[in-house]
């Protein structure tokens, strides 16, 4: 052979490893799912305002008095921020504020009273703001 000539290398088709195909397929599924979610949100129409409700939960006696758990539910399509709650037990009033209650979610607050609030507490939703 003459100097400077290369021996031709036979061309073999490149085979993609199975793991590469699996990874590409998974990536495609993730992209399609994200696009589907974006399309679904775009076509669902305008979001409704927060729809809040309150329920009294378990009460327990502590060294500081009685503590009752209050659950705030949001059945609306938007998050409510700075949710203010008032609880009345006879002449006694307790307040709590939740940073936020997510859309279609819930949040938990606690209120302290001197007396036993289990059957007589009245809960009132004072207000919230749009985040």
Residue pairs with C-beta under 8 A, 6 or more apart in sequence:
1 7
47 76
47 77
47 78
47 103
48 76
48 77
48 78
49 76
49 77
49 78
50 74
50 76
50 78
50 79
50 80
50 101
50 103
50 128
51 74
51 75
51 76
52 72
52 73
52 74
52 75
52 76
52 80
52 83
52 101
52 125
52 128
53 72
53 73
53 75
53 125
54 70
54 71
54 72
54 73
54 85
54 123
54 124
54 125
55 70
55 71
55 73
55 123
56 68
56 69
56 70
56 117
56 121
56 123
57 68
57 69
57 70
57 71
57 108
58 68
58 69
59 66
59 67
59 68
59 69
59 116
59 117
59 118
60 66
60 67
61 67
61 116
62 112
64 112
65 112
65 113
65 114
66 112
66 113
66 114
66 115
66 116
66 117
67 110
67 111
67 112
67 113
68 87
68 110
68 111
68 113
68 117
68 118
68 121
69 108
69 109
69 110
70 85
70 87
70 96
70 108
70 109
70 110
70 111
70 123
71 106
71 107
71 108
72 83
72 85
72 98
72 101
72 106
72 107
72 108
72 109
72 125
73 101
73 105
73 106
74 80
74 101
74 102
74 103
74 104
74 105
74 106
75 104
76 103
76 104
77 103
77 104
78 103
78 130
79 100
79 101
79 102
79 103
79 131
80 100
80 101
80 128
80 129
80 130
80 131
81 99
81 100
81 128
81 129
81 130
81 131
82 97
82 98
82 99
82 100
82 128
82 129
83 97
83 98
83 100
83 101
83 107
83 125
83 127
83 128
84 95
84 96
84 97
84 125
84 126
84 127
84 128
85 95
85 96
85 97
85 98
85 109
85 111
85 123
85 124
85 125
85 126
86 93
86 94
86 95
86 123
86 124
86 126
87 93
87 94
87 95
87 96
87 111
87 113
87 117
87 121
87 122
87 123
87 124
88 121
88 122
88 124
89 113
89 115
89 117
89 120
89 121
89 122
90 115
90 120
92 113
92 114
92 115
94 111
94 112
94 113
95 111
95 126
96 109
96 110
96 111
97 109
98 107
98 109
99 107
100 107
100 131
101 107
101 128
111 117
111 121
113 121
